[in-house]
Amino acid sequence: MKYPFKRRESLAISIDILKAAKHCVRKTHLLSSASLSFTQFTMYAEMLEAQGFLKKFDGSYQTTKRGLELIKEVESSSLIRSILAS
């Protein structure tokens, strides 16, 4: 059976979260921006926080300097963009 949508790679989901959290935003905004369930978001947010890419402030999240550097690296790499696009 063919699904009407394509599954996203973990890196693509992580980058979506980091881009949405560039300016301190609430969890609900990130859930809708990244199109994730609460469970999926929690898993990714914990991983991104542990790696130092995302910081939590009283229920809001913001991308750290390290997270902004990751976004920049991914966006500047044509190889990574081509892998994520396929």
PDB file with one MODEL, atoms N, CA, C and O in Angstrom:
MODEL        1
ATOM      1  N   MET A   1       0.844  -1.186   0.000  1.00  0.00           N
ATOM      2  CA  MET A   1       0.000   0.000   0.000  1.00  0.00           C
ATOM      3  C   MET A   1       0.884   1.242   0.000  1.00  0.00           C
ATOM      4  O   MET A   1       1.857   1.325   0.750  1.00  0.00           O
ATOM      5  N   LYS A   2       0.542   2.181  -0.829  1.00  0.00           N
ATOM      6  CA  LYS A   2       1.294   3.419  -0.918  1.00  0.00           C
ATOM      7  C   LYS A   2       0.605   4.488  -0.069  1.00  0.00           C
ATOM      8  O   LYS A   2      -0.610   4.670  -0.142  1.00  0.00           O
ATOM      9  N   TYR A   3       1.396   5.182   0.729  1.00  0.00           N
ATOM     10  CA  TYR A   3       0.848   6.213   1.589  1.00  0.00           C
ATOM     11  C   TYR A   3       0.851   7.556   0.865  1.00  0.00           C
ATOM     12  O   TYR A   3       1.733   7.812   0.044  1.00  0.00           O
ATOM     13  N   PRO A   4      -0.126   8.420   1.157  1.00  0.00           N
ATOM     14  CA  PRO A   4      -0.211   9.707   0.460  1.00  0.00           C
ATOM     15  C   PRO A   4       0.864  10.701   0.908  1.00  0.00           C
ATOM     16  O   PRO A   4       0.992  11.773   0.316  1.00  0.00           O
ATOM     17  N   PHE A   5       1.614  10.373   1.913  1.00  0.00           N
ATOM     18  CA  PHE A   5       2.666  11.260   2.393  1.00  0.00           C
ATOM     19  C   PHE A   5       3.940  10.461   2.600  1.00  0.00           C
ATOM     20  O   PHE A   5       3.921   9.238   2.739  1.00  0.00           O
ATOM     21  N   LYS A   6       5.030  11.179   2.617  1.00  0.00           N
ATOM     22  CA  LYS A   6       6.329  10.554   2.778  1.00  0.00           C
ATOM     23  C   LYS A   6       6.805  10.737   4.217  1.00  0.00           C
ATOM     24  O   LYS A   6       6.640  11.808   4.802  1.00  0.00           O
ATOM     25  N   ARG A   7       7.382   9.711   4.766  1.00  0.00           N
ATOM     26  CA  ARG A   7       7.944   9.822   6.113  1.00  0.00           C
ATOM     27  C   ARG A   7       9.166  10.727   6.078  1.00  0.00           C
ATOM     28  O   ARG A   7       9.975  10.662   5.153  1.00  0.00           O
ATOM     29  N   ARG A   8       9.288  11.557   7.079  1.00  0.00           N
ATOM     30  CA  ARG A   8      10.432  12.459   7.153  1.00  0.00           C
ATOM     31  C   ARG A   8      11.571  11.807   7.925  1.00  0.00           C
ATOM     32  O   ARG A   8      11.345  10.995   8.822  1.00  0.00           O
ATOM     33  N   GLU A   9      12.769  12.164   7.572  1.00  0.00           N
ATOM     34  CA  GLU A   9      13.954  11.702   8.278  1.00  0.00           C
ATOM     35  C   GLU A   9      14.039  12.422   9.624  1.00  0.00           C
ATOM     36  O   GLU A   9      13.505  13.519   9.789  1.00  0.00           O
ATOM     37  N   SER A  10      14.711  11.793  10.575  1.00  0.00           N
ATOM     38  CA  SER A  10      14.876  12.393  11.901  1.00  0.00           C
ATOM     39  C   SER A  10      15.569  13.746  11.826  1.00  0.00           C
ATOM     40  O   SER A  10      15.206  14.674  12.549  1.00  0.00           O
ATOM     41  N   LEU A  11      16.566  13.859  10.955  1.00  0.00           N
ATOM     42  CA  LEU A  11      17.274  15.132  10.819  1.00  0.00           C
ATOM     43  C   LEU A  11      16.327  16.224  10.330  1.00  0.00           C
ATOM     44  O   LEU A  11      16.373  17.351  10.824  1.00  0.00           O
ATOM     45  N   ALA A  12      15.478  15.902   9.374  1.00  0.00           N
ATOM     46  CA  ALA A  12      14.525  16.890   8.848  1.00  0.00           C
ATOM     47  C   ALA A  12      13.561  17.340   9.943  1.00  0.00           C
ATOM     48  O   ALA A  12      13.251  18.527  10.047  1.00  0.00           O
ATOM     49  N   ILE A  13      13.094  16.413  10.747  1.00  0.00           N
ATOM     50  CA  ILE A  13      12.179  16.753  11.849  1.00  0.00           C
ATOM     51  C   ILE A  13      12.899  17.631  12.868  1.00  0.00           C
ATOM     52  O   ILE A  13      12.344  18.624  13.337  1.00  0.00           O
ATOM     53  N   SER A  14      14.118  17.270  13.206  1.00  0.00           N
ATOM     54  CA  SER A  14      14.907  18.052  14.163  1.00  0.00           C
ATOM     55  C   SER A  14      15.127  19.474  13.652  1.00  0.00           C
ATOM     56  O   SER A  14      14.997  20.433  14.412  1.00  0.00           O
ATOM     57  N   ILE A  15      15.457  19.610  12.384  1.00  0.00           N
ATOM     58  CA  ILE A  15      15.678  20.940  11.803  1.00  0.00           C
ATOM     59  C   ILE A  15      14.381  21.744  11.797  1.00  0.00           C
ATOM     60  O   ILE A  15      14.403  22.946  12.061  1.00  0.00           O
ATOM     61  N   ASP A  16      13.255  21.101  11.500  1.00  0.00           N
ATOM     62  CA  ASP A  16      11.954  21.792  11.548  1.00  0.00           C
ATOM     63  C   ASP A  16      11.693  22.352  12.939  1.00  0.00           C
ATOM     64  O   ASP A  16      11.241  23.488  13.077  1.00  0.00           O
ATOM     65  N   ILE A  17      11.974  21.566  13.964  1.00  0.00           N
ATOM     66  CA  ILE A  17      11.773  22.016  15.346  1.00  0.00           C
ATOM     67  C   ILE A  17      12.705  23.182  15.653  1.00  0.00           C
ATOM     68  O   ILE A  17      12.273  24.192  16.209  1.00  0.00           O
ATOM     69  N   LEU A  18      13.978  23.050  15.295  1.00  0.00           N
ATOM     70  CA  LEU A  18      14.947  24.108  15.588  1.00  0.00           C
ATOM     71  C   LEU A  18      14.618  25.404  14.852  1.00  0.00           C
ATOM     72  O   LEU A  18      14.774  26.489  15.414  1.00  0.00           O
ATOM     73  N   LYS A  19      14.169  25.306  13.616  1.00  0.00           N
ATOM     74  CA  LYS A  19      13.784  26.507  12.869  1.00  0.00           C
ATOM     75  C   LYS A  19      12.582  27.187  13.518  1.00  0.00           C
ATOM     76  O   LYS A  19      12.546  28.411  13.636  1.00  0.00           O
ATOM     77  N   ALA A  20      11.611  26.400  13.933  1.00  0.00           N
ATOM     78  CA  ALA A  20      10.403  26.960  14.549  1.00  0.00           C
ATOM     79  C   ALA A  20      10.707  27.602  15.904  1.00  0.00           C
ATOM     80  O   ALA A  20      10.002  28.516  16.333  1.00  0.00           O
ATOM     81  N   ALA A  21      11.755  27.122  16.574  1.00  0.00           N
ATOM     82  CA  ALA A  21      12.085  27.622  17.917  1.00  0.00           C
ATOM     83  C   ALA A  21      13.182  28.685  17.904  1.00  0.00           C
ATOM     84  O   ALA A  21      13.767  28.977  18.947  1.00  0.00           O
ATOM     85  N   LYS A  22      13.468  29.267  16.742  1.00  0.00           N
ATOM     86  CA  LYS A  22      14.506  30.307  16.679  1.00  0.00           C
ATOM     87  C   LYS A  22      14.194  31.440  17.655  1.00  0.00           C
ATOM     88  O   LYS A  22      15.088  31.984  18.304  1.00  0.00           O
ATOM     89  N   HIS A  23      12.923  31.781  17.745  1.00  0.00           N
ATOM     90  CA  HIS A  23      12.471  32.790  18.705  1.00  0.00           C
ATOM     91  C   HIS A  23      11.654  32.025  19.733  1.00  0.00           C
ATOM     92  O   HIS A  23      10.830  31.187  19.366  1.00  0.00           O
ATOM     93  N   CYS A  24      11.863  32.288  20.970  1.00  0.00           N
ATOM     94  CA  CYS A  24      11.246  31.539  22.061  1.00  0.00           C
ATOM     95  C   CYS A  24       9.748  31.334  21.812  1.00  0.00           C
ATOM     96  O   CYS A  24       8.982  32.295  21.741  1.00  0.00           O
ATOM     97  N   VAL A  25       9.344  30.065  21.681  1.00  0.00           N
ATOM     98  CA  VAL A  25       7.940  29.748  21.385  1.00  0.00           C
ATOM     99  C   VAL A  25       7.426  28.655  22.320  1.00  0.00           C
ATOM    100  O   VAL A  25       8.202  27.908  22.916  1.00  0.00           O
ATOM    101  N   ARG A  26       6.117  28.582  22.432  1.00  0.00           N
ATOM    102  CA  ARG A  26       5.474  27.584  23.288  1.00  0.00           C
ATOM    103  C   ARG A  26       5.450  26.232  22.593  1.00  0.00           C
ATOM    104  O   ARG A  26       5.589  26.135  21.373  1.00  0.00           O
ATOM    105  N   LYS A  27       5.270  25.200  23.391  1.00  0.00           N
ATOM    106  CA  LYS A  27       5.258  23.829  22.897  1.00  0.00           C
ATOM    107  C   LYS A  27       4.178  23.619  21.832  1.00  0.00           C
ATOM    108  O   LYS A  27       4.415  22.928  20.841  1.00  0.00           O
ATOM    109  N   THR A  28       3.004  24.205  22.026  1.00  0.00           N
ATOM    110  CA  THR A  28       1.917  24.012  21.058  1.00  0.00           C
ATOM    111  C   THR A  28       2.286  24.546  19.678  1.00  0.00           C
ATOM    112  O   THR A  28       1.938  23.948  18.660  1.00  0.00           O
ATOM    113  N   HIS A  29       2.980  25.657  19.650  1.00  0.00           N
ATOM    114  CA  HIS A  29       3.424  26.212  18.373  1.00  0.00           C
ATOM    115  C   HIS A  29       4.396  25.247  17.679  1.00  0.00           C
ATOM    116  O   HIS A  29       4.318  25.041  16.468  1.00  0.00           O
ATOM    117  N   LEU A  30       5.292  24.670  18.447  1.00  0.00           N
ATOM    118  CA  LEU A  30       6.253  23.722  17.871  1.00  0.00           C
ATOM    119  C   LEU A  30       5.569  22.450  17.386  1.00  0.00           C
ATOM    120  O   LEU A  30       5.927  21.912  16.338  1.00  0.00           O
ATOM    121  N   LEU A  31       4.593  21.970  18.139  1.00  0.00           N
ATOM    122  CA  LEU A  31       3.851  20.773  17.716  1.00  0.00           C
ATOM    123  C   LEU A  31       3.196  20.988  16.357  1.00  0.00           C
ATOM    124  O   LEU A  31       3.278  20.129  15.479  1.00  0.00           O
ATOM    125  N   SER A  32       2.550  22.132  16.188  1.00  0.00           N
ATOM    126  CA  SER A  32       1.872  22.378  14.907  1.00  0.00           C
ATOM    127  C   SER A  32       2.864  22.734  13.805  1.00  0.00           C
ATOM    128  O   SER A  32       2.681  22.316  12.662  1.00  0.00           O
ATOM    129  N   SER A  33       3.902  23.489  14.117  1.00  0.00           N
ATOM    130  CA  SER A  33       4.892  23.867  13.101  1.00  0.00           C
ATOM    131  C   SER A  33       5.620  22.658  12.531  1.00  0.00           C
ATOM    132  O   SER A  33       5.887  22.594  11.332  1.00  0.00           O
ATOM    133  N   ALA A  34       5.936  21.708  13.389  1.00  0.00           N
ATOM    134  CA  ALA A  34       6.683  20.521  12.952  1.00  0.00           C
ATOM    135  C   ALA A  34       5.759  19.354  12.601  1.00  0.00           C
ATOM    136  O   ALA A  34       6.232  18.294  12.189  1.00  0.00           O
ATOM    137  N   SER A  35       4.462  19.538  12.758  1.00  0.00           N
ATOM    138  CA  SER A  35       3.467  18.489  12.475  1.00  0.00           C
ATOM    139  C   SER A  35       3.786  17.186  13.217  1.00  0.00           C
ATOM    140  O   SER A  35       3.914  16.121  12.613  1.00  0.00           O
ATOM    141  N   LEU A  36       3.909  17.303  14.528  1.00  0.00           N
ATOM    142  CA  LEU A  36       4.241  16.148  15.365  1.00  0.00           C
ATOM    143  C   LEU A  36       3.183  15.927  16.429  1.00  0.00           C
ATOM    144  O   LEU A  36       2.488  16.857  16.837  1.00  0.00           O
ATOM    145  N   SER A  37       3.070  14.693  16.868  1.00  0.00           N
ATOM    146  CA  SER A  37       2.208  14.385  18.013  1.00  0.00           C
ATOM    147  C   SER A  37       2.963  14.802  19.277  1.00  0.00           C
ATOM    148  O   SER A  37       4.160  15.085  19.234  1.00  0.00           O
ATOM    149  N   PHE A  38       2.253  14.834  20.387  1.00  0.00           N
ATOM    150  CA  PHE A  38       2.885  15.192  21.654  1.00  0.00           C
ATOM    151  C   PHE A  38       4.017  14.217  21.987  1.00  0.00           C
ATOM    152  O   PHE A  38       5.091  14.635  22.421  1.00  0.00           O
ATOM    153  N   THR A  39       3.778  12.929  21.785  1.00  0.00           N
ATOM    154  CA  THR A  39       4.786  11.900  22.092  1.00  0.00           C
ATOM    155  C   THR A  39       6.015  12.069  21.210  1.00  0.00           C
ATOM    156  O   THR A  39       7.144  12.010  21.698  1.00  0.00           O
ATOM    157  N   GLN A  40       5.801  12.278  19.920  1.00  0.00           N
ATOM    158  CA  GLN A  40       6.933  12.468  19.002  1.00  0.00           C
ATOM    159  C   GLN A  40       7.724  13.720  19.379  1.00  0.00           C
ATOM    160  O   GLN A  40       8.954  13.699  19.426  1.00  0.00           O
ATOM    161  N   PHE A  41       7.002  14.812  19.646  1.00  0.00           N
ATOM    162  CA  PHE A  41       7.678  16.054  19.998  1.00  0.00           C
ATOM    163  C   PHE A  41       8.513  15.882  21.255  1.00  0.00           C
ATOM    164  O   PHE A  41       9.656  16.334  21.312  1.00  0.00           O
ATOM    165  N   THR A  42       7.946  15.231  22.261  1.00  0.00           N
ATOM    166  CA  THR A  42       8.665  15.031  23.519  1.00  0.00           C
ATOM    167  C   THR A  42       9.974  14.283  23.287  1.00  0.00           C
ATOM    168  O   THR A  42      11.011  14.646  23.843  1.00  0.00           O
ATOM    169  N   MET A  43       9.922  13.239  22.463  1.00  0.00           N
ATOM    170  CA  MET A  43      11.122  12.457  22.168  1.00  0.00           C
ATOM    171  C   MET A  43      12.182  13.331  21.491  1.00  0.00           C
ATOM    172  O   MET A  43      13.347  13.313  21.887  1.00  0.00           O
ATOM    173  N   TYR A  44      11.780  14.094  20.472  1.00  0.00           N
ATOM    174  CA  TYR A  44      12.732  14.943  19.759  1.00  0.00           C
ATOM    175  C   TYR A  44      13.240  16.078  20.638  1.00  0.00           C
ATOM    176  O   TYR A  44      14.432  16.384  20.617  1.00  0.00           O
ATOM    177  N   ALA A  45      12.362  16.706  21.407  1.00  0.00           N
ATOM    178  CA  ALA A  45      12.773  17.818  22.266  1.00  0.00           C
ATOM    179  C   ALA A  45      13.788  17.353  23.302  1.00  0.00           C
ATOM    180  O   ALA A  45      14.773  18.047  23.553  1.00  0.00           O
ATOM    181  N   GLU A  46      13.564  16.198  23.902  1.00  0.00           N
ATOM    182  CA  GLU A  46      14.517  15.672  24.888  1.00  0.00           C
ATOM    183  C   GLU A  46      15.874  15.405  24.243  1.00  0.00           C
ATOM    184  O   GLU A  46      16.915  15.712  24.823  1.00  0.00           O
ATOM    185  N   MET A  47      15.856  14.832  23.043  1.00  0.00           N
ATOM    186  CA  MET A  47      17.105  14.539  22.340  1.00  0.00           C
ATOM    187  C   MET A  47      17.837  15.836  21.979  1.00  0.00           C
ATOM    188  O   MET A  47      19.050  15.937  22.166  1.00  0.00           O
ATOM    189  N   LEU A  48      17.099  16.828  21.459  1.00  0.00           N
ATOM    190  CA  LEU A  48      17.723  18.094  21.069  1.00  0.00           C
ATOM    191  C   LEU A  48      18.251  18.855  22.278  1.00  0.00           C
ATOM    192  O   LEU A  48      19.294  19.504  22.197  1.00  0.00           O
ATOM    193  N   GLU A  49      17.537  18.780  23.401  1.00  0.00           N
ATOM    194  CA  GLU A  49      18.017  19.413  24.639  1.00  0.00           C
ATOM    195  C   GLU A  49      19.287  18.735  25.138  1.00  0.00           C
ATOM    196  O   GLU A  49      20.238  19.409  25.534  1.00  0.00           O
ATOM    197  N   ALA A  50      19.304  17.410  25.120  1.00  0.00           N
ATOM    198  CA  ALA A  50      20.469  16.650  25.595  1.00  0.00           C
ATOM    199  C   ALA A  50      21.714  16.946  24.759  1.00  0.00           C
ATOM    200  O   ALA A  50      22.833  16.930  25.272  1.00  0.00           O
ATOM    201  N   GLN A  51      21.511  17.215  23.472  1.00  0.00           N
ATOM    202  CA  GLN A  51      22.634  17.513  22.584  1.00  0.00           C
ATOM    203  C   GLN A  51      23.020  19.004  22.598  1.00  0.00           C
ATOM    204  O   GLN A  51      24.000  19.401  21.966  1.00  0.00           O
ATOM    205  N   GLY A  52      22.249  19.814  23.317  1.00  0.00           N
ATOM    206  CA  GLY A  52      22.564  21.238  23.429  1.00  0.00           C
ATOM    207  C   GLY A  52      22.075  22.087  22.268  1.00  0.00           C
ATOM    208  O   GLY A  52      22.565  23.200  22.072  1.00  0.00           O
ATOM    209  N   PHE A  53      21.112  21.583  21.488  1.00  0.00           N
ATOM    210  CA  PHE A  53      20.579  22.327  20.348  1.00  0.00           C
ATOM    211  C   PHE A  53      19.323  23.122  20.700  1.00  0.00           C
ATOM    212  O   PHE A  53      18.966  24.059  19.985  1.00  0.00           O
ATOM    213  N   LEU A  54      18.653  22.761  21.786  1.00  0.00           N
ATOM    214  CA  LEU A  54      17.375  23.356  22.173  1.00  0.00           C
ATOM    215  C   LEU A  54      17.383  23.588  23.672  1.00  0.00           C
ATOM    216  O   LEU A  54      17.904  22.769  24.429  1.00  0.00           O
ATOM    217  N   LYS A  55      16.805  24.708  24.106  1.00  0.00           N
ATOM    218  CA  LYS A  55      16.737  25.041  25.525  1.00  0.00           C
ATOM    219  C   LYS A  55      15.286  25.272  25.910  1.00  0.00           C
ATOM    220  O   LYS A  55      14.536  25.920  25.180  1.00  0.00           O
ATOM    221  N   LYS A  56      14.892  24.737  27.065  1.00  0.00           N
ATOM    222  CA  LYS A  56      13.519  24.893  27.554  1.00  0.00           C
ATOM    223  C   LYS A  56      13.490  25.954  28.648  1.00  0.00           C
ATOM    224  O   LYS A  56      14.309  25.941  29.566  1.00  0.00           O
ATOM    225  N   PHE A  57      12.520  26.885  28.531  1.00  0.00           N
ATOM    226  CA  PHE A  57      12.331  27.952  29.508  1.00  0.00           C
ATOM    227  C   PHE A  57      10.861  27.997  29.911  1.00  0.00           C
ATOM    228  O   PHE A  57      10.035  28.460  29.125  1.00  0.00           O
ATOM    229  N   ASP A  58      10.513  27.540  31.089  1.00  0.00           N
ATOM    230  CA  ASP A  58       9.138  27.633  31.601  1.00  0.00           C
ATOM    231  C   ASP A  58       8.069  27.276  30.567  1.00  0.00           C
ATOM    232  O   ASP A  58       7.134  28.049  30.357  1.00  0.00           O
ATOM    233  N   GLY A  59       8.192  26.136  29.930  1.00  0.00           N
ATOM    234  CA  GLY A  59       7.193  25.692  28.964  1.00  0.00           C
ATOM    235  C   GLY A  59       7.410  26.201  27.549  1.00  0.00           C
ATOM    236  O   GLY A  59       6.701  25.790  26.631  1.00  0.00           O
ATOM    237  N   SER A  60       8.373  27.083  27.360  1.00  0.00           N
ATOM    238  CA  SER A  60       8.718  27.576  26.028  1.00  0.00           C
ATOM    239  C   SER A  60      10.071  26.999  25.626  1.00  0.00           C
ATOM    240  O   SER A  60      10.857  26.564  26.467  1.00  0.00           O
ATOM    241  N   TYR A  61      10.316  27.007  24.338  1.00  0.00           N
ATOM    242  CA  TYR A  61      11.566  26.454  23.819  1.00  0.00           C
ATOM    243  C   TYR A  61      12.242  27.469  22.923  1.00  0.00           C
ATOM    244  O   TYR A  61      11.584  28.258  22.245  1.00  0.00           O
ATOM    245  N   GLN A  62      13.584  27.439  22.929  1.00  0.00           N
ATOM    246  CA  GLN A  62      14.352  28.308  22.051  1.00  0.00           C
ATOM    247  C   GLN A  62      15.578  27.553  21.552  1.00  0.00           C
ATOM    248  O   GLN A  62      16.220  26.806  22.292  1.00  0.00           O
ATOM    249  N   THR A  63      15.881  27.768  20.281  1.00  0.00           N
ATOM    250  CA  THR A  63      17.058  27.172  19.673  1.00  0.00           C
ATOM    251  C   THR A  63      18.302  27.838  20.251  1.00  0.00           C
ATOM    252  O   THR A  63      18.364  29.063  20.355  1.00  0.00           O
ATOM    253  N   THR A  64      19.281  27.039  20.624  1.00  0.00           N
ATOM    254  CA  THR A  64      20.527  27.569  21.168  1.00  0.00           C
ATOM    255  C   THR A  64      21.448  28.006  20.034  1.00  0.00           C
ATOM    256  O   THR A  64      21.150  27.793  18.859  1.00  0.00           O
ATOM    257  N   LYS A  65      22.565  28.618  20.400  1.00  0.00           N
ATOM    258  CA  LYS A  65      23.564  29.014  19.409  1.00  0.00           C
ATOM    259  C   LYS A  65      24.043  27.784  18.635  1.00  0.00           C
ATOM    260  O   LYS A  65      24.219  27.836  17.417  1.00  0.00           O
ATOM    261  N   ARG A  66      24.248  26.692  19.345  1.00  0.00           N
ATOM    262  CA  ARG A  66      24.681  25.440  18.706  1.00  0.00           C
ATOM    263  C   ARG A  66      23.609  24.946  17.716  1.00  0.00           C
ATOM    264  O   ARG A  66      23.943  24.455  16.638  1.00  0.00           O
ATOM    265  N   GLY A  67      22.349  25.075  18.077  1.00  0.00           N
ATOM    266  CA  GLY A  67      21.252  24.691  17.196  1.00  0.00           C
ATOM    267  C   GLY A  67      21.189  25.550  15.947  1.00  0.00           C
ATOM    268  O   GLY A  67      20.925  25.051  14.853  1.00  0.00           O
ATOM    269  N   LEU A  68      21.436  26.858  16.114  1.00  0.00           N
ATOM    270  CA  LEU A  68      21.455  27.766  14.965  1.00  0.00           C
ATOM    271  C   LEU A  68      22.597  27.411  14.020  1.00  0.00           C
ATOM    272  O   LEU A  68      22.455  27.500  12.801  1.00  0.00           O
ATOM    273  N   GLU A  69      23.730  27.009  14.593  1.00  0.00           N
ATOM    274  CA  GLU A  69      24.870  26.583  13.771  1.00  0.00           C
ATOM    275  C   GLU A  69      24.526  25.316  12.991  1.00  0.00           C
ATOM    276  O   GLU A  69      24.925  25.175  11.835  1.00  0.00           O
ATOM    277  N   LEU A  70      23.792  24.397  13.608  1.00  0.00           N
ATOM    278  CA  LEU A  70      23.374  23.176  12.916  1.00  0.00           C
ATOM    279  C   LEU A  70      22.460  23.507  11.739  1.00  0.00           C
ATOM    280  O   LEU A  70      22.627  22.963  10.647  1.00  0.00           O
ATOM    281  N   ILE A  71      21.496  24.397  11.961  1.00  0.00           N
ATOM    282  CA  ILE A  71      20.598  24.813  10.878  1.00  0.00           C
ATOM    283  C   ILE A  71      21.414  25.380   9.718  1.00  0.00           C
ATOM    284  O   ILE A  71      21.192  25.034   8.558  1.00  0.00           O
ATOM    285  N   LYS A  72      22.355  26.250  10.051  1.00  0.00           N
ATOM    286  CA  LYS A  72      23.188  26.885   9.022  1.00  0.00           C
ATOM    287  C   LYS A  72      23.982  25.834   8.243  1.00  0.00           C
ATOM    288  O   LYS A  72      24.072  25.911   7.018  1.00  0.00           O
ATOM    289  N   GLU A  73      24.553  24.865   8.938  1.00  0.00           N
ATOM    290  CA  GLU A  73      25.330  23.808   8.277  1.00  0.00           C
ATOM    291  C   GLU A  73      24.459  22.974   7.336  1.00  0.00           C
ATOM    292  O   GLU A  73      24.852  22.678   6.207  1.00  0.00           O
ATOM    293  N   VAL A  74      23.285  22.607   7.812  1.00  0.00           N
ATOM    294  CA  VAL A  74      22.382  21.788   6.993  1.00  0.00           C
ATOM    295  C   VAL A  74      21.929  22.566   5.758  1.00  0.00           C
ATOM    296  O   VAL A  74      21.901  22.024   4.653  1.00  0.00           O
ATOM    297  N   GLU A  75      21.576  23.837   5.950  1.00  0.00           N
ATOM    298  CA  GLU A  75      21.103  24.645   4.831  1.00  0.00           C
ATOM    299  C   GLU A  75      22.206  24.946   3.818  1.00  0.00           C
ATOM    300  O   GLU A  75      21.920  25.144   2.637  1.00  0.00           O
ATOM    301  N   SER A  76      23.457  24.982   4.263  1.00  0.00           N
ATOM    302  CA  SER A  76      24.551  25.306   3.345  1.00  0.00           C
ATOM    303  C   SER A  76      25.108  24.059   2.650  1.00  0.00           C
ATOM    304  O   SER A  76      25.882  24.183   1.701  1.00  0.00           O
ATOM    305  N   SER A  77      24.734  22.880   3.100  1.00  0.00           N
ATOM    306  CA  SER A  77      25.255  21.652   2.517  1.00  0.00           C
ATOM    307  C   SER A  77      24.301  21.118   1.446  1.00  0.00           C
ATOM    308  O   SER A  77      23.194  20.676   1.754  1.00  0.00           O
ATOM    309  N   SER A  78      24.741  21.165   0.196  1.00  0.00           N
ATOM    310  CA  SER A  78      23.902  20.666  -0.882  1.00  0.00           C
ATOM    311  C   SER A  78      23.717  19.147  -0.783  1.00  0.00           C
ATOM    312  O   SER A  78      22.677  18.622  -1.181  1.00  0.00           O
ATOM    313  N   LEU A  79      24.718  18.445  -0.258  1.00  0.00           N
ATOM    314  CA  LEU A  79      24.607  16.998  -0.093  1.00  0.00           C
ATOM    315  C   LEU A  79      23.505  16.648   0.910  1.00  0.00           C
ATOM    316  O   LEU A  79      22.658  15.801   0.629  1.00  0.00           O
ATOM    317  N   ILE A  80      23.513  17.282   2.051  1.00  0.00           N
ATOM    318  CA  ILE A  80      22.495  17.002   3.074  1.00  0.00           C
ATOM    319  C   ILE A  80      21.114  17.395   2.561  1.00  0.00           C
ATOM    320  O   ILE A  80      20.152  16.651   2.750  1.00  0.00           O
ATOM    321  N   ARG A  81      21.001  18.564   1.908  1.00  0.00           N
ATOM    322  CA  ARG A  81      19.705  18.982   1.356  1.00  0.00           C
ATOM    323  C   ARG A  81      19.183  17.984   0.342  1.00  0.00           C
ATOM    324  O   ARG A  81      17.988  17.688   0.317  1.00  0.00           O
ATOM    325  N   SER A  82      20.071  17.461  -0.496  1.00  0.00           N
ATOM    326  CA  SER A  82      19.619  16.494  -1.512  1.00  0.00           C
ATOM    327  C   SER A  82      19.163  15.183  -0.870  1.00  0.00           C
ATOM    328  O   SER A  82      18.220  14.552  -1.347  1.00  0.00           O
ATOM    329  N   ILE A  83      19.828  14.777   0.202  1.00  0.00           N
ATOM    330  CA  ILE A  83      19.424  13.553   0.911  1.00  0.00           C
ATOM    331  C   ILE A  83      18.065  13.761   1.571  1.00  0.00           C
ATOM    332  O   ILE A  83      17.208  12.879   1.515  1.00  0.00           O
ATOM    333  N   LEU A  84      17.864  14.905   2.187  1.00  0.00           N
ATOM    334  CA  LEU A  84      16.588  15.182   2.859  1.00  0.00           C
ATOM    335  C   LEU A  84      15.451  15.351   1.855  1.00  0.00           C
ATOM    336  O   LEU A  84      14.301  15.036   2.162  1.00  0.00           O
ATOM    337  N   ALA A  85      15.761  15.841   0.666  1.00  0.00           N
ATOM    338  CA  ALA A  85      14.723  16.068  -0.341  1.00  0.00           C
ATOM    339  C   ALA A  85      14.285  14.779  -1.025  1.00  0.00           C
ATOM    340  O   ALA A  85      13.175  14.704  -1.551  1.00  0.00           O
ATOM    341  N   SER A  86      15.145  13.764  -1.022  1.00  0.00           N
ATOM    342  CA  SER A  86      14.790  12.527  -1.745  1.00  0.00           C
ATOM    343  C   SER A  86      13.927  11.603  -0.934  1.00  0.00           C
ATOM    344  O   SER A  86      13.553  10.531  -1.411  1.00  0.00           O
TER     345      SER A  86
ENDMDL
END
